[in-house]
């Protein structure tokens, strides 16, 4: 059986949550789709999906494999398009959305440069901290930071996103420095009052016992101040009002300048990702493929992050 077809079927079923729906979209019988999944799981020697009469859910291994499959299928489509498109120029309107804070720093400065490379395009950038429904609102692509719970979207990982606890030197001199995550309970912490990406709290990696792998835990510290806007928390932290848990792309310039100090570094959780996501499509429009290639190339350069962070300081 065609291995590529197995991967395509797995991605289709995971996206739609139904053998029947995936089979209908491809124009085959559900039994055919089921046999492809059986063959894939048998070949890999691992269960990817839990199938019941009511629904299909991904196993832990299946969730990890899904991201790799999506990336491989996108890269294959891009390779084919690069040949078949030849010298065709991208045209039309590219609609992109990104989180407000990250978008201002690391997406907006790139948009004019990308448009200058592809003069036949117009580019519309939407900056919003709400989770935009790409298909319903007509967006071609979103840049998202953090975990991606929606498997109905195709995702391409662009870079790592590290989170860290930071405070000003003056705050730590006055109040001391936490030595373990549990110590945060006695410190003023600056937390988001409503943000989907932090509903589980601040993440830390605790050393495993007897040489076991570290275990990621989530804490919900508190303090006299909270806000729904991450930039405000950043500003409060710089003003010395407490400890904040922020992304590296927000605070590394201030750390380099000595304005902020990272704490609890020994307990830093593994990074999550910065992703480009877009709706399921059989053929990715040339304008989107070019934008993805451009973003990947820019974010892969270490000096890009350094330059932007120094500029933001």
N, C-alpha and C positions, 0 to 999 in steps of 0.2 A: 504494500500500500504506500502511496506517495507520502513521504514524511512531511513535506510542505503542506499538503492538504490536511494532514492531521493537526498541524499547528494552527492553520487557518480555522479549522473547525473548533478547536479548543478555545481560541480567542473569541469566535463568534458566539459560542455557547456561554462563555463566561460573561460576555457583554450583555447578552439578552436574558440570561438567567433561565433559559428554557431550551431544551432540545428541539421542541416543536417549532418555536419561533425562529431559531437559527436555521433549522432545516427548511422552513418555509422561505426564508430570505434567500437561501441558496438554490431552492427548487429541487430538493431531494427529499426522500422519505426520512422521518426521524430515526428509523432503524439504521440507516446508512450513517447518519451522524453519530449514533451510539457506537457503531462498530469502529469508527475512526477513533473515538475517544478510548475505547477499550484497548485498541491496538497501541495507542500512544502510551497509556498507563502501563501496559504490559512491557513495552519496549524500555520504558524508563525505570520500571520496577518501583513505582511510587503512585499513591493515590493522589490525583489532582483535584477531583471533584467529588462531593458527596451528593449522590442523586437519590431523591425520594420521589414519590408520586406527586408531591405538591411543589417542590422547588429544588433548585440546584445551587449549592454553595461551594465556594472554593476552600480547599484545605490550606493549611499554612504553606505547604510546599507549592500548592497550586497558585497562591497569590504571588509568591516570589517568581515562579516560572512564567506567570502571565505577563509581568513587566518585561522580562527578557524576550518573550515571544513577540509582544507588541513592537519592541524596539527593532528586532530582527526583520519583522515584516515591513516596517516603515523604511528601514535601510534598503531592503530589497526593492521596494517600490521606487525609492529614490534613485537607486542604481539603474533600474529600467527606464525611469523617466529621463535621466540624464542622457541616455542614448537615444530614446525615441523623440525627445523634445528637440535635440539637435540645437540649432541656433534660434529656436523660438524664444521671443522675449516675453517676460511676464507683463501682464497688463491688468487693468481693473483696480478694484479697491480691496485692500487688505485691512481687515478689522481685527485688532488685537486688544486684549484686556489683561491687566496685571494688578496686583495689590498696590495700594496707593504709595506706601513708603518705599518698597522695593522698586516699584515702577518709576518713581521720580528719580531714584539714584542710578538704577542699572538697566532700565528699559528705555525711558524717554531720551537719554543722550544718544542712544544707538539708532533711533528711528530716522532722524534726518540723514544720517550716514547711509543707512540701508536704502532709503528712497533715492538718494543721489546716485547710488549704484544701479538703480532700476527706475529710470525716469518715466517709464510707462505706467508705473504704479502710483496710486494715491494710498496713503496709510492713515488710518484712524485709530488712535490710541485711547482706550478707556481705562482710567485708574479708579479702582473701587475695592474696598475691603470686603464687600459681600461676595458670595460665591455666585458668579454669573452663570446662567444657563446658556451655554454656547449655542446649542442648536436652536433653542426657542428665540434667542435674541439676535441670531444671525452673525455670531462672531466666528472668525476663521480659526483663531488660536488664542489660548490663554497661557500666560506664565504664572505658575503657582508655586508657592513655597511651603514645604512641609508635607505631611502625609496626604495621600490621595485615596479617599475612601470610595470614590465613584469609578467602578471598573468599566462603565459604559463608554468612557473616554479613552482614547489612545494617548499614551504618555511617552515622552522621551526625556530622560534625565539629562540635564544640562550641566549641573554642578552640585557639589555638596553644600548643605546648609548646617552650620554648627551653631548651637545655642550655648550661652555661657552666662553665669552670674557676674555682675559687675557693680562696683560702687566707687565713689570718689575716695581719694586718700584721706581727706578730712573726715568723711563719715566713718571710715574704718578706724581712724585715730581716736575718734570720740567714743565709738561703740564697741570696738574690738572686731575681730575677723572670725567668721564661722569656720569651724574646723571640719564639721560633718554636715550633710544636708539637714539632719534633724535639728541642728542648732538654729536654723532659720526661724524656728518658732518664736525665738526671743528677739528677733530683729524686725525693724520696720521694712517691709517688702512692698515693692510697687508692682501691682498686679493688674491685669486686664479685667475689667468688670464684665465684658462680654466679648468673647473671641472664639470662634469655632476651633481654631488650631490649638487652643490651650485649655479645652474643656477638661482634660485629664490632669492639668497642672504642670508644674515644672518637672522635667525628666532628669534623672540622675542614674549613673551606673554604679551599683554597689558591688564590691569585690565578692566573688563566690567563695564558699567555704571549701577547704581542702583542695584548692586548685581548680575549682569549678569555674565555668565562664561567669563573667559579671552579670548581675541581674538588674534590669532597668526598672526603677521605681518611679512613681509620680507623687509629688507632694503639692499641696495647695497652701502655700504660706499666705500670710495676711499682713495688714498694716493699716494705718489711719488714712491712707490715700489709695484710691484705685481710679482707673479711667478706661474708657472703651477705645481710646486712641493710643496706639503704640508710640507715636512721636511725642505725645505729651509725657508718657512714662520715661522716655529717653531724656527729655528735657528736665523732668523732675530729678532723675538720677544724677544728671550733670550738676544740678543745683544742690546736691547733697542731701536729698530727702529720704533716701533709702537704697536698698539693694534691688536691682532689676535683673530679669532674665531676658536677654536680648539676643538677636542673631549677630553672628560675627560681622556680617556686612554692614551692620548699623554702628558698631562700637569700636572696631579695630583701629580706626583713625584716632579716636580719643585715647585708646589704650597706648598707641604708639607715641602720642603726645604727652602721656602721663596724666591726663585728665581723669581717666578711669582705671581701675585696677580689677583684673579678673580674680574671682575667689572660687573656692571649691573645684579647682581645675582637675584635681585627682579623681573627681566623681563625674566628670563630663560624660554625658550620654553619647552614644554613636550618632553621627550626623544623619539627618534625613536629607531630602533632596530639594533642588530647584528644578522644576519640570516645565516643559512645554506640553500642553495638552490640547487635543482637538477632537471633534466628533469622529465617530467611525465612518470612514469613507473608503470605497474600493480604490479610487484613484485620487491621490492627494493633489490638489491644485498646485500648479507650478509656483504661484506666488507664495503659498504656504511652505512648500519645500525649500525655496530659496531663503525665506525668513528663518526656518529652523537651522539650515546650514550656517547662516550668518550668526545666529545666536550661539550655536555650538562652538564656532570658531572663536568668537569673542570671549566667551566664558571659559574656554580652555586655556587662555593665556593668563598666567599668574600676574603679569604686570597690569592686566586690565583691572583686576580687583585692587591692586595696590594704588594705581593711579586714581581710580574713582574714590577710594577711601581717603587718600591724601587730599583730594580736591574737596571732599565733604568736610574736612576738619576745619 
